[in-house]
Amino acid sequence: MAWLPGIRPVLAVVAISGFIALQYQGFGGRLLAPAMYAALGLWALLGPVQVIQALTLSWLGQHLNWAIPGYDFTFTILASSYKWIVLLAAMGRMGFDVLMKRTRVPLSVGYIVAFSLIVALISLPGEAPEISLLKLASFSIGTCSLMLAFHSCQEKLDVIDSWFMGLALVVVLGSLPLLFADYGYVYPLVGAPLFRGLLRHPNVLAISLALIAALLAGMLMSRHRRNLVLWCTLLATLFLLAQSGSRTGAAACVIGVVFTMAISIVIPRWRRELNRLVAHPALILAMAGVGLAGIMNFEALVTRLDSLTFKRGKSFTEEVSQSRGFLMEKQVDNFLRSPLVGIGFGVSSDAEKLSITRDELTGLPVGAPVEKGVIVTALLEETGLAGTLAFICLIGAILAPIYRNGAFFAGCLAHTALLLNLGEVQIFSMGGMGLLVWLVLGYVQLHSAMNATASRQRRTLTRTHSQVPLR
């Protein structure tokens, strides 16, 4: 099984986190957090593949379920500071490879650097320039390191495929047993319990599962239709996604896949993949099975859909209006005050509510979490028209090679990752779910680059054969 080697490194982090959870003394996290992140930093120095693995484990270590009995919460608090060890080590390794001409700089890195410089300049006169520059540094270091690392791994695609399939299996299979444990759920004041599984919050689990579902669905639609492991994992993923109660994750996954299918009309490569799928008997059998199961469990299905659509007794539009409406109005007001450059990157919409976390030793700011809601109004508020246009160009540079050379599953993944930001901005948070989003975008960039290389080789081979004289 090609995916088996990819599970082992992820299981190592799960084992370390489990060991921390068993530490009933108060100093467990304080001792193990620096050791873990130092080890990840050293691992990242070994090469591009290790950079990807270290950053993945850094993300996973910060988002494991902290409700496990005996878990030392200190570990999670310190992670916001020690993540910089991994980020700087990753940037150091990839910068060294660029200087030694071991890897070429992809176009996406140029767009990231240009976006970061533009936003840095317009954030200097903002309301909290130190916070803006801190978050921008984290964003640019993390994204540039990942894009360079993925670009350097074209000869090791099998290793990266195994790694991400392993991560998907660990998150899904590790969450399933927690369906029967109280600490696998979050209990809101109103409404039914929400499942969080192996990860710390239902929304974190839902975002991860949405990306996993998009990956598996795209792969099954294109080239792995008979893989029983993928089918079983996809069904388990969709079941857990429904249990999380998150509408953003489910909507992003469904819309991402459907949108990819819709635009395949103008992308011949994707259209050919879908044509092969539609003609496959397994699809008809699967659709008939799903329809039969839906008819047999119609009442339970309607009840579950109703609970998702009308969470806490409110419709989706009512929920959005009450939870995001005031925030969006505030963001629009802030944008109108400074339409060209905004109020500053990563700054709270309400300056009085800005909470800055500082390192205990240096006193330097290491975090300032803010809730921004919809990405369009958030970008306009923080960076104005100038930063928003720069971001659109950056996303265009990310998507262009996927449309030109990417497989169908790459489109599903990329669209789902970007759509996850419609409910809440994730893409700029290298200390949160943004790191996972960029891991996914880098992964699909790698597959697109490999397809482009294979296409060039086929064209070269064809021209060579056509030039051979007939005897």
Sine and cosine of phi, psi and omega as CSV:
sin_phi,cos_phi,sin_psi,cos_psi,sin_omega,cos_omega
0.00,0.00,0.85,-0.53,-0.13,-0.99
-0.94,0.35,-0.38,0.93,-0.09,-1.00
-1.00,0.07,-0.22,0.98,-0.12,-0.99
-0.87,0.50,-0.69,0.72,-0.02,-1.00
-0.87,0.49,-0.43,0.90,-0.04,-1.00
-0.96,0.29,-0.30,0.95,-0.03,-1.00
-0.97,0.23,-0.54,0.84,-0.19,-0.98
-0.87,0.49,-0.73,0.69,0.02,-1.00
-0.90,0.43,-0.59,0.81,0.01,-1.00
-0.93,0.37,-0.64,0.76,0.05,-1.00
-0.88,0.47,-0.49,0.87,0.04,-1.00
-0.89,0.46,-0.68,0.73,0.03,-1.00
-0.92,0.38,-0.63,0.77,0.04,-1.00
-0.88,0.47,-0.64,0.77,0.02,-1.00
-0.91,0.41,-0.67,0.75,0.03,-1.00
-0.89,0.45,-0.69,0.72,0.00,-1.00
-0.91,0.41,-0.60,0.80,0.08,-1.00
-0.90,0.44,-0.62,0.79,0.06,-1.00
-0.89,0.45,-0.65,0.76,0.04,-1.00
-0.90,0.44,-0.64,0.77,-0.02,-1.00
-0.89,0.45,-0.44,0.90,0.00,-1.00
-0.99,0.11,-0.07,1.00,-0.02,-1.00
-0.99,0.14,0.96,-0.27,-0.01,-1.00
-1.00,0.07,-0.20,0.98,0.10,-1.00
-0.98,0.18,0.46,-0.89,-0.07,-1.00
-0.95,0.31,-0.24,0.97,-0.09,-1.00
-0.99,-0.15,0.10,1.00,-0.06,-1.00
-0.87,0.50,-0.78,0.62,-0.02,-1.00
-0.92,0.39,-0.60,0.80,-0.03,-1.00
-0.90,0.43,-0.50,0.86,0.02,-1.00
-1.00,0.06,-0.64,0.77,-0.13,-0.99
-0.99,0.11,-0.47,0.88,-0.02,-1.00
-0.87,0.50,-0.79,0.61,0.02,-1.00
-0.89,0.45,-0.59,0.81,0.01,-1.00
-0.91,0.42,-0.67,0.74,-0.02,-1.00
-0.91,0.42,-0.73,0.68,-0.06,-1.00
-0.96,0.29,-0.50,0.87,0.11,-0.99
-0.91,0.42,-0.65,0.76,0.04,-1.00
-0.90,0.44,-0.65,0.76,0.03,-1.00
-0.91,0.41,-0.61,0.79,0.05,-1.00
-0.89,0.45,-0.69,0.72,0.04,-1.00
-0.90,0.43,-0.61,0.79,0.03,-1.00
-0.89,0.45,-0.64,0.77,-0.02,-1.00
-0.91,0.42,-0.44,0.90,-0.02,-1.00
-0.95,0.30,-0.19,0.98,-0.11,-0.99
-0.99,0.15,-0.34,0.94,0.01,-1.00
0.32,-0.95,0.09,-1.00,-0.04,-1.00
-0.87,0.48,-0.67,0.74,0.03,-1.00
-0.88,0.48,-0.67,0.75,0.00,-1.00
-0.93,0.37,-0.50,0.87,0.09,-1.00
-0.88,0.48,-0.73,0.68,0.01,-1.00
-0.89,0.47,-0.70,0.72,-0.01,-1.00
-0.91,0.42,-0.69,0.72,-0.03,-1.00
-0.90,0.43,-0.67,0.74,0.01,-1.00
-0.93,0.37,-0.57,0.82,0.08,-1.00
-0.89,0.45,-0.72,0.70,0.00,-1.00
-0.93,0.37,-0.53,0.85,0.08,-1.00
-0.88,0.48,-0.70,0.72,0.06,-1.00
-0.89,0.45,-0.74,0.67,-0.06,-1.00
-0.89,0.45,-0.65,0.76,-0.02,-1.00
-0.89,0.45,-0.49,0.87,0.00,-1.00
-0.99,0.12,-0.19,0.98,-0.14,-0.99
-0.84,-0.54,0.23,0.97,0.06,-1.00
-0.95,0.30,0.39,-0.92,-0.06,-1.00
-0.89,0.45,0.90,-0.43,-0.03,-1.00
-1.00,0.00,0.07,1.00,0.03,-1.00
-1.00,0.04,-0.01,1.00,0.05,-1.00
-0.87,0.50,0.72,-0.69,-0.09,-1.00
-0.80,0.59,0.78,-0.63,0.06,-1.00
1.00,0.07,0.04,1.00,-0.04,-1.00
-0.90,0.43,0.69,-0.72,0.00,-1.00
-1.00,0.00,0.94,-0.35,-0.06,-1.00
-0.91,0.41,-0.32,0.95,0.03,-1.00
-0.85,0.52,-0.55,0.83,-0.02,-1.00
-0.87,0.50,-0.69,0.73,-0.01,-1.00
-0.93,0.38,-0.63,0.78,0.00,-1.00
-0.90,0.44,-0.69,0.72,-0.04,-1.00
-0.95,0.32,-0.38,0.93,-0.05,-1.00
-0.87,0.49,-0.51,0.86,-0.01,-1.00
-0.90,0.43,-0.46,0.89,0.04,-1.00
-1.00,0.02,-0.70,0.71,-0.12,-0.99
-0.97,0.24,-0.22,0.98,0.07,-1.00
-0.87,0.49,-0.44,0.90,0.00,-1.00
-0.90,0.43,-0.45,0.89,0.05,-1.00
-0.87,0.49,-0.71,0.70,-0.03,-1.00
-0.94,0.33,-0.69,0.73,0.00,-1.00
-0.87,0.50,-0.73,0.69,-0.04,-1.00
-0.94,0.34,-0.60,0.80,0.05,-1.00
-0.91,0.42,-0.66,0.75,0.03,-1.00
-0.89,0.45,-0.71,0.71,0.01,-1.00
-0.91,0.42,-0.63,0.78,0.04,-1.00
-0.88,0.47,-0.70,0.72,-0.01,-1.00
-0.91,0.41,-0.71,0.70,-0.04,-1.00
-0.95,0.30,-0.56,0.83,0.10,-1.00
-0.89,0.46,-0.63,0.78,0.05,-1.00
-0.89,0.45,-0.68,0.73,0.01,-1.00
-0.89,0.45,-0.60,0.80,0.03,-1.00
-0.92,0.39,-0.70,0.72,0.00,-1.00
-0.90,0.43,-0.59,0.81,0.00,-1.00
-1.00,0.09,0.06,1.00,0.02,-1.00
0.86,0.51,0.55,0.83,0.07,-1.00
-0.99,0.10,-0.30,0.95,0.03,-1.00
-0.58,-0.81,0.48,-0.88,0.06,-1.00
-1.00,-0.06,0.47,-0.88,-0.01,-1.00
-1.00,0.09,0.89,-0.46,0.02,-1.00
-0.95,0.31,0.33,-0.95,-0.03,-1.00
-0.88,0.48,-0.56,0.83,-0.02,-1.00
-0.87,0.49,-0.57,0.82,0.02,-1.00
-0.91,0.41,-0.63,0.78,0.06,-1.00
-0.87,0.49,-0.65,0.76,0.03,-1.00
-0.93,0.37,-0.60,0.80,0.04,-1.00
-0.90,0.44,-0.70,0.71,0.01,-1.00
-0.89,0.45,-0.69,0.72,0.00,-1.00
-0.89,0.45,-0.70,0.71,0.04,-1.00
-0.87,0.50,-0.70,0.72,-0.04,-1.00
-0.90,0.43,-0.65,0.76,0.01,-1.00
-0.91,0.41,-0.68,0.73,0.01,-1.00
-0.88,0.47,-0.74,0.68,-0.04,-1.00
-0.93,0.38,-0.58,0.82,0.04,-1.00
-0.89,0.46,-0.68,0.73,-0.01,-1.00
-0.91,0.42,-0.67,0.74,-0.05,-1.00
-0.98,0.18,-0.24,0.97,0.02,-1.00
-1.00,0.00,-0.27,0.96,-0.03,-1.00
-0.84,0.54,-0.69,0.73,0.05,-1.00
-1.00,0.08,0.21,0.98,-0.05,-1.00
-0.96,0.28,-0.14,-0.99,-0.11,-0.99
-0.98,0.22,-0.47,0.88,0.01,-1.00
-0.57,-0.82,0.97,0.26,-0.11,-0.99
-0.87,0.49,-0.54,0.84,0.00,-1.00
-0.91,0.41,-0.60,0.80,0.05,-1.00
-0.94,0.34,-0.67,0.75,0.01,-1.00
-0.87,0.50,-0.73,0.68,-0.03,-1.00
-0.93,0.37,-0.58,0.81,0.05,-1.00
-0.88,0.47,-0.77,0.64,-0.02,-1.00
-0.92,0.39,-0.59,0.81,0.01,-1.00
-0.93,0.37,-0.61,0.79,0.05,-1.00
-0.90,0.44,-0.70,0.71,0.03,-1.00
-0.87,0.49,-0.69,0.72,-0.01,-1.00
-0.90,0.44,-0.76,0.65,-0.08,-1.00
-0.93,0.37,-0.64,0.77,0.02,-1.00
-0.90,0.44,-0.73,0.68,-0.03,-1.00
-0.90,0.43,-0.73,0.69,-0.06,-1.00
-0.94,0.34,-0.68,0.73,0.02,-1.00
-0.89,0.45,-0.67,0.74,0.01,-1.00
-0.87,0.48,-0.70,0.71,-0.02,-1.00
-0.91,0.41,-0.72,0.70,-0.03,-1.00
-0.90,0.44,-0.64,0.77,0.06,-1.00
-0.91,0.41,-0.67,0.75,-0.02,-1.00
-0.91,0.42,-0.73,0.68,0.01,-1.00
-0.89,0.45,-0.63,0.78,0.01,-1.00
-0.89,0.45,-0.45,0.90,-0.03,-1.00
-1.00,0.05,-0.07,1.00,-0.14,-0.99
-0.96,-0.28,0.37,0.93,-0.08,-1.00
-0.91,0.42,-0.46,0.89,0.03,-1.00
-1.00,0.07,-0.05,1.00,-0.02,-1.00
-0.83,-0.56,0.61,0.79,-0.05,-1.00
-0.88,0.47,-0.60,0.80,-0.01,-1.00
-0.88,0.47,-0.62,0.79,0.01,-1.00
-0.91,0.42,-0.68,0.73,-0.01,-1.00
-0.93,0.37,-0.65,0.76,0.07,-1.00
-0.85,0.53,-0.72,0.69,0.00,-1.00
-0.89,0.46,-0.62,0.79,-0.02,-1.00
-0.89,0.46,-0.74,0.68,-0.05,-1.00
-0.96,0.27,-0.56,0.83,0.09,-1.00
-0.92,0.39,-0.62,0.79,0.07,-1.00
-0.88,0.47,-0.69,0.73,0.03,-1.00
-0.87,0.49,-0.69,0.73,0.01,-1.00
-0.88,0.48,-0.70,0.71,-0.02,-1.00
-0.92,0.40,-0.62,0.79,0.00,-1.00
-0.91,0.42,-0.70,0.71,-0.01,-1.00
-0.90,0.43,-0.69,0.73,-0.05,-1.00
-0.95,0.30,-0.80,0.60,-0.06,-1.00
-0.94,0.35,-0.52,0.86,0.05,-1.00
-0.95,0.31,-0.40,0.92,0.00,-1.00
-1.00,0.08,-0.47,0.88,-0.08,-1.00
-0.83,0.55,-0.73,0.68,-0.01,-1.00
-0.90,0.44,-0.43,0.90,-0.05,-1.00
-0.97,0.25,-0.08,1.00,0.15,-0.99
-0.87,0.50,-0.39,0.92,-0.07,-1.00
-0.96,-0.28,0.21,0.98,0.00,-1.00
-0.87,-0.50,0.62,-0.78,-0.02,-1.00
-0.88,0.47,-0.61,0.79,-0.05,-1.00
-0.98,0.20,0.08,1.00,0.15,-0.99
-1.00,0.05,0.05,1.00,-0.08,-1.00
-0.78,-0.63,0.38,-0.92,0.21,-0.98
-0.94,-0.33,0.69,-0.72,-0.08,-1.00
-0.93,-0.36,1.00,-0.10,0.02,-1.00
-0.94,0.33,0.30,-0.95,0.01,-1.00
-0.90,0.43,-0.55,0.83,-0.01,-1.00
-0.82,-0.57,0.73,-0.69,0.08,-1.00
0.99,-0.17,0.03,-1.00,-0.06,-1.00
-0.97,0.22,0.37,-0.93,0.07,-1.00
-0.86,0.51,0.55,-0.84,0.00,-1.00
-0.93,-0.38,0.73,-0.68,-0.09,-1.00
-0.99,0.16,0.73,-0.68,0.07,-1.00
-0.87,-0.48,-0.22,0.98,0.11,-0.99
0.85,0.53,-0.73,-0.69,-0.05,-1.00
-0.96,0.28,-0.31,0.95,-0.10,-1.00
-0.97,-0.23,0.18,-0.98,-0.28,-0.96
-0.99,0.16,-0.30,0.95,-0.08,-1.00
-0.52,-0.86,0.53,-0.85,0.02,-1.00
-0.83,0.55,-0.60,0.80,0.01,-1.00
-0.93,0.37,-0.61,0.79,0.05,-1.00
-0.89,0.45,-0.70,0.71,0.04,-1.00
-0.89,0.45,-0.69,0.73,-0.05,-1.00
-0.89,0.45,-0.67,0.74,0.02,-1.00
-0.89,0.46,-0.70,0.71,0.01,-1.00
-0.89,0.45,-0.70,0.71,-0.02,-1.00
-0.93,0.37,-0.56,0.83,0.04,-1.00
-0.88,0.47,-0.68,0.74,0.03,-1.00
-0.93,0.38,-0.65,0.76,0.04,-1.00
-0.90,0.44,-0.68,0.73,0.00,-1.00
-0.90,0.44,-0.66,0.75,0.03,-1.00
-0.89,0.45,-0.66,0.75,0.03,-1.00
-0.88,0.48,-0.77,0.64,-0.05,-1.00
-0.92,0.39,-0.68,0.74,0.01,-1.00
-0.89,0.46,-0.69,0.72,0.02,-1.00
-0.89,0.45,-0.66,0.75,0.01,-1.00
-0.92,0.40,-0.65,0.76,0.00,-1.00
-0.93,0.38,-0.55,0.84,0.00,-1.00
-0.96,0.27,-0.38,0.92,-0.14,-0.99
-0.96,-0.28,-0.77,0.64,-0.20,-0.98
-0.56,-0.83,-0.05,1.00,-0.06,-1.00
-0.80,-0.60,0.69,0.73,-0.16,-0.99
-0.91,0.41,-0.43,0.90,-0.07,-1.00
-0.99,-0.16,0.17,0.99,-0.02,-1.00
-0.99,0.13,0.96,-0.29,-0.07,-1.00
-0.91,0.42,-0.57,0.82,0.01,-1.00
-0.88,0.47,-0.68,0.73,0.01,-1.00
-0.91,0.42,-0.67,0.75,0.00,-1.00
-0.89,0.46,-0.72,0.69,-0.01,-1.00
-0.90,0.43,-0.65,0.76,0.01,-1.00
-0.91,0.41,-0.64,0.77,0.02,-1.00
-0.90,0.44,-0.70,0.72,0.01,-1.00
-0.89,0.46,-0.67,0.74,0.04,-1.00
-0.91,0.42,-0.61,0.79,0.01,-1.00
-0.90,0.44,-0.72,0.69,0.00,-1.00
-0.90,0.43,-0.61,0.79,0.04,-1.00
-0.90,0.44,-0.72,0.69,0.01,-1.00
-0.92,0.39,-0.58,0.82,0.03,-1.00
-0.89,0.47,-0.65,0.76,0.05,-1.00
-0.91,0.40,-0.60,0.80,-0.01,-1.00
-0.94,0.35,-0.43,0.90,-0.02,-1.00
-0.93,0.36,-0.37,0.93,0.01,-1.00
0.95,0.30,0.19,0.98,-0.02,-1.00
-1.00,-0.02,0.86,-0.51,0.01,-1.00
-0.99,0.13,-0.47,0.89,-0.01,-1.00
-0.90,0.44,-0.74,0.68,-0.01,-1.00
-0.89,0.46,-0.72,0.69,-0.01,-1.00
-0.90,0.43,-0.69,0.73,-0.02,-1.00
-0.91,0.42,-0.67,0.74,0.00,-1.00
-0.89,0.46,-0.66,0.75,0.00,-1.00
-0.91,0.42,-0.76,0.65,-0.04,-1.00
-0.90,0.44,-0.75,0.66,-0.02,-1.00
-0.90,0.43,-0.62,0.78,0.00,-1.00
-0.87,0.48,-0.72,0.70,0.00,-1.00
-0.93,0.36,-0.70,0.71,-0.01,-1.00
-0.90,0.43,-0.66,0.75,0.03,-1.00
-0.89,0.45,-0.64,0.77,0.04,-1.00
-0.90,0.44,-0.64,0.77,0.05,-1.00
-0.91,0.42,-0.60,0.80,-0.04,-1.00
-0.93,0.38,-0.72,0.69,-0.05,-1.00
-0.98,0.20,-0.11,0.99,0.08,-1.00
-0.90,0.44,-0.24,0.97,0.06,-1.00
-0.87,0.50,-0.58,0.82,-0.05,-1.00
-0.97,-0.23,0.05,1.00,0.04,-1.00
-0.87,-0.49,0.98,-0.18,-0.13,-0.99
-0.82,0.58,-0.63,0.77,-0.05,-1.00
-0.87,0.49,-0.72,0.69,0.01,-1.00
-0.93,0.37,-0.60,0.80,0.00,-1.00
-0.89,0.45,-0.63,0.77,0.03,-1.00
-0.91,0.42,-0.65,0.76,0.02,-1.00
-0.89,0.45,-0.67,0.74,0.00,-1.00
-0.94,0.35,-0.59,0.81,0.03,-1.00
-0.88,0.48,-0.65,0.76,0.05,-1.00
-0.91,0.42,-0.59,0.81,-0.01,-1.00
-0.93,0.38,-0.74,0.68,-0.05,-1.00
-0.87,0.49,-0.55,0.84,-0.03,-1.00
-0.99,0.16,-0.06,1.00,-0.08,-1.00
-1.00,0.09,0.75,-0.66,-0.02,-1.00
-0.88,0.48,-0.49,0.87,-0.03,-1.00
-0.87,0.49,-0.56,0.83,0.00,-1.00
-0.91,0.41,-0.71,0.70,0.00,-1.00
-0.88,0.47,-0.67,0.74,0.01,-1.00
-0.90,0.44,-0.67,0.74,-0.01,-1.00
-0.91,0.41,-0.68,0.73,0.02,-1.00
-0.90,0.45,-0.63,0.77,0.03,-1.00
-0.91,0.42,-0.65,0.76,0.03,-1.00
-0.90,0.43,-0.69,0.73,0.03,-1.00
-0.90,0.44,-0.68,0.73,0.03,-1.00
-0.88,0.47,-0.67,0.74,0.02,-1.00
-0.91,0.42,-0.67,0.74,0.03,-1.00
-0.90,0.43,-0.62,0.79,0.03,-1.00
-0.90,0.43,-0.64,0.77,0.01,-1.00
-0.92,0.38,-0.65,0.76,-0.03,-1.00
-0.94,0.34,-0.47,0.88,-0.02,-1.00
-0.87,-0.49,0.65,0.76,-0.13,-0.99
-0.88,0.47,-0.69,0.72,-0.07,-1.00
-0.91,0.42,-0.71,0.70,0.02,-1.00
-0.91,0.42,-0.60,0.80,0.01,-1.00
-0.91,0.41,-0.69,0.72,0.01,-1.00
-0.89,0.45,-0.65,0.76,0.02,-1.00
-0.88,0.47,-0.67,0.74,-0.02,-1.00
-0.93,0.36,-0.67,0.75,0.03,-1.00
-0.90,0.43,-0.59,0.81,0.02,-1.00
-0.92,0.40,-0.63,0.78,0.00,-1.00
-0.93,0.36,-0.52,0.85,0.05,-1.00
-0.97,0.25,-0.67,0.75,-0.05,-1.00
-0.96,0.29,-0.58,0.81,-0.02,-1.00
-0.88,-0.48,0.91,0.42,0.01,-1.00
-0.91,0.41,0.71,-0.70,-0.03,-1.00
0.82,0.57,0.49,0.87,0.06,-1.00
0.98,0.22,0.21,0.98,-0.04,-1.00
-0.86,-0.52,0.55,-0.83,0.06,-1.00
-0.96,0.29,0.20,-0.98,-0.02,-1.00
-0.87,0.49,-0.70,0.72,-0.01,-1.00
-0.92,0.40,-0.60,0.80,0.05,-1.00
-0.91,0.41,-0.65,0.76,0.01,-1.00
-0.90,0.45,-0.70,0.71,0.01,-1.00
-0.89,0.45,-0.67,0.74,-0.02,-1.00
-0.89,0.46,-0.65,0.76,-0.06,-1.00
-0.99,0.17,-0.59,0.81,-0.05,-1.00
-1.00,0.04,-0.48,0.88,-0.08,-1.00
-0.87,-0.48,-0.29,0.96,-0.11,-0.99
-0.86,0.52,-0.76,0.65,-0.01,-1.00
-0.89,0.45,-0.66,0.75,-0.02,-1.00
-0.89,0.45,-0.67,0.74,0.00,-1.00
-0.91,0.41,-0.62,0.79,0.05,-1.00
-0.89,0.45,-0.66,0.75,0.04,-1.00
-0.89,0.45,-0.65,0.76,-0.01,-1.00
-0.91,0.41,-0.65,0.76,0.04,-1.00
-0.89,0.45,-0.66,0.75,0.04,-1.00
-0.88,0.47,-0.69,0.72,0.02,-1.00
-0.90,0.44,-0.62,0.78,0.03,-1.00
-0.90,0.44,-0.67,0.74,-0.02,-1.00
-0.92,0.40,-0.44,0.90,0.06,-1.00
-0.94,0.33,-0.52,0.85,0.00,-1.00
-0.57,-0.82,0.97,0.25,-0.16,-0.99
-0.93,0.36,-0.42,0.91,-0.08,-1.00
-0.99,0.12,-0.70,0.72,-0.12,-0.99
-0.86,-0.51,-0.14,0.99,0.04,-1.00
0.96,0.27,-0.17,-0.98,-0.07,-1.00
-0.99,-0.11,-0.18,0.98,-0.01,-1.00
0.78,-0.62,0.65,-0.76,-0.07,-1.00
-0.92,0.39,0.80,-0.60,0.08,-1.00
0.96,0.26,0.23,0.97,-0.03,-1.00
-1.00,-0.02,0.59,-0.81,0.01,-1.00
-0.90,0.43,0.55,-0.84,0.05,-1.00
-0.89,0.45,-0.50,0.87,0.07,-1.00
-0.91,-0.41,0.96,-0.30,-0.10,-1.00
-0.85,0.53,-0.50,0.87,-0.03,-1.00
-0.94,0.33,-0.37,0.93,-0.03,-1.00
-0.99,-0.13,0.11,0.99,-0.02,-1.00
-0.95,0.32,0.87,-0.50,0.00,-1.00
-0.93,-0.36,0.87,-0.50,-0.07,-1.00
-0.96,-0.30,0.82,-0.57,0.09,-1.00
-1.00,-0.08,0.79,-0.62,-0.05,-1.00
-0.90,-0.44,0.52,-0.85,0.03,-1.00
-0.91,0.40,0.66,-0.75,-0.06,-1.00
-0.91,0.42,-0.56,0.83,-0.08,-1.00
-1.00,0.08,-0.75,0.66,-0.12,-0.99
-1.00,-0.07,-0.39,0.92,-0.07,-1.00
0.98,0.20,0.03,1.00,-0.01,-1.00
-0.97,0.24,0.52,-0.85,0.04,-1.00
-0.94,0.35,0.74,-0.68,0.02,-1.00
-0.88,-0.48,-0.11,0.99,0.01,-1.00
-0.10,-1.00,0.50,-0.87,0.08,-1.00
-0.46,-0.89,0.98,0.20,-0.09,-1.00
-0.90,0.43,0.69,-0.73,0.05,-1.00
-0.70,-0.71,0.46,-0.89,0.08,-1.00
-0.95,-0.31,0.84,-0.54,-0.15,-0.99
-0.91,-0.42,-0.31,0.95,0.02,-1.00
0.96,0.29,-0.67,-0.74,-0.12,-0.99
-0.90,0.44,0.71,-0.71,-0.13,-0.99
-0.92,0.38,-0.52,0.85,-0.07,-1.00
-0.90,0.43,-0.80,0.60,-0.01,-1.00
-0.93,0.36,-0.53,0.85,0.02,-1.00
-0.91,0.42,-0.70,0.72,0.01,-1.00
-0.90,0.43,-0.71,0.70,0.00,-1.00
-0.88,0.47,-0.64,0.77,0.01,-1.00
-0.91,0.41,-0.72,0.69,-0.13,-0.99
-0.98,0.19,-0.66,0.76,-0.15,-0.99
-0.87,-0.49,-0.04,1.00,0.02,-1.00
0.92,0.39,-0.23,-0.97,0.00,-1.00
-0.92,0.40,-0.60,0.80,-0.04,-1.00
-0.89,0.45,-0.77,0.64,-0.01,-1.00
-0.93,0.36,-0.59,0.81,0.01,-1.00
-0.91,0.43,-0.68,0.73,0.05,-1.00
-0.89,0.45,-0.63,0.78,0.04,-1.00
-0.90,0.44,-0.62,0.78,0.01,-1.00
-0.93,0.37,-0.64,0.77,0.04,-1.00
-0.87,0.49,-0.66,0.75,0.05,-1.00
-0.90,0.44,-0.63,0.78,0.02,-1.00
-0.89,0.45,-0.73,0.68,0.00,-1.00
-0.90,0.43,-0.60,0.80,0.08,-1.00
-0.87,0.50,-0.65,0.76,0.02,-1.00
-0.92,0.39,-0.51,0.86,0.03,-1.00
-0.96,0.28,-0.66,0.75,-0.10,-0.99
-0.99,0.16,-0.49,0.87,-0.10,-0.99
-0.82,0.57,-0.78,0.63,0.01,-1.00
-0.91,0.41,-0.44,0.90,0.04,-1.00
-0.93,0.36,-0.66,0.75,0.04,-1.00
-0.93,0.37,-0.57,0.82,-0.03,-1.00
-0.97,0.24,-0.69,0.72,-0.19,-0.98
-0.78,-0.63,-0.18,0.98,-0.11,-0.99
-0.96,0.28,0.39,-0.92,0.09,-1.00
-0.99,0.17,0.16,-0.99,-0.03,-1.00
-0.87,0.50,-0.68,0.74,-0.03,-1.00
-0.91,0.41,-0.49,0.87,0.06,-1.00
-0.91,0.42,-0.64,0.77,0.07,-1.00
-0.91,0.43,-0.67,0.74,0.04,-1.00
-0.86,0.52,-0.71,0.71,-0.03,-1.00
-0.91,0.40,-0.74,0.68,-0.05,-1.00
-0.89,0.46,-0.71,0.71,-0.01,-1.00
-0.91,0.41,-0.66,0.75,0.03,-1.00
-0.90,0.45,-0.68,0.73,0.00,-1.00
-0.87,0.49,-0.65,0.76,-0.01,-1.00
-0.97,0.26,-0.61,0.79,-0.02,-1.00
-0.93,0.36,-0.37,0.93,0.05,-1.00
-0.89,0.46,-0.31,0.95,-0.02,-1.00
-1.00,0.07,-0.05,1.00,0.00,-1.00
-0.95,0.32,-0.57,0.82,0.01,-1.00
-0.99,0.13,-0.62,0.78,0.01,-1.00
-0.43,-0.91,0.71,-0.71,-0.07,-1.00
-0.92,0.38,0.88,-0.48,0.02,-1.00
-0.91,-0.42,-0.42,0.91,-0.31,-0.95
-0.93,0.38,-0.34,0.94,-0.03,-1.00
-0.99,-0.14,-0.03,1.00,-0.11,-0.99
-1.00,-0.09,1.00,-0.10,0.03,-1.00
-0.97,0.25,-0.26,0.97,0.09,-1.00
-1.00,-0.08,0.05,1.00,-0.03,-1.00
-0.73,-0.69,-0.67,-0.75,-0.08,-1.00
-0.97,0.25,-0.24,0.97,0.05,-1.00
-0.87,0.49,-0.55,0.84,0.02,-1.00
-0.89,0.45,-0.65,0.76,0.05,-1.00
-0.91,0.41,-0.64,0.77,0.03,-1.00
-0.86,0.51,-0.70,0.72,-0.02,-1.00
-0.97,0.26,-0.47,0.88,0.15,-0.99
-0.87,0.49,-0.66,0.75,0.02,-1.00
-0.93,0.37,-0.70,0.71,0.01,-1.00
-0.90,0.44,-0.63,0.78,0.07,-1.00
-0.91,0.42,-0.61,0.79,0.01,-1.00
-0.89,0.46,-0.71,0.71,0.01,-1.00
-0.95,0.32,-0.49,0.87,0.11,-0.99
-0.89,0.45,-0.65,0.76,0.02,-1.00
-0.88,0.47,-0.72,0.70,0.01,-1.00
-0.90,0.44,-0.62,0.78,0.02,-1.00
-0.91,0.41,-0.66,0.76,0.03,-1.00
-0.90,0.44,-0.62,0.78,0.03,-1.00
-0.92,0.40,-0.64,0.77,0.05,-1.00
-0.90,0.43,-0.63,0.78,0.03,-1.00
-0.90,0.44,-0.67,0.74,0.03,-1.00
-0.89,0.45,-0.68,0.73,0.01,-1.00
-0.90,0.43,-0.61,0.79,0.01,-1.00
-0.91,0.41,-0.67,0.74,0.03,-1.00
-0.89,0.46,-0.64,0.76,0.01,-1.00
-0.91,0.42,-0.63,0.78,0.03,-1.00
-0.91,0.41,-0.65,0.76,0.01,-1.00
-0.91,0.41,-0.64,0.76,0.02,-1.00
-0.90,0.44,-0.68,0.73,0.01,-1.00
-0.90,0.43,-0.63,0.78,0.02,-1.00
-0.90,0.43,-0.70,0.71,0.01,-1.00
-0.90,0.44,-0.62,0.79,0.00,-1.00
-0.89,0.46,-0.70,0.72,0.00,-1.00
-0.92,0.39,-0.59,0.81,-0.02,-1.00
-0.94,0.34,-0.38,0.93,-0.02,-1.00
-1.00,-0.01,-0.13,0.99,0.02,-1.00
-0.96,0.29,0.84,-0.54,-0.04,-1.00
-0.92,0.38,0.61,-0.79,0.05,-1.00
-0.97,0.23,0.65,-0.76,0.01,-1.00
-0.98,-0.20,0.00,0.00,0.00,0.00
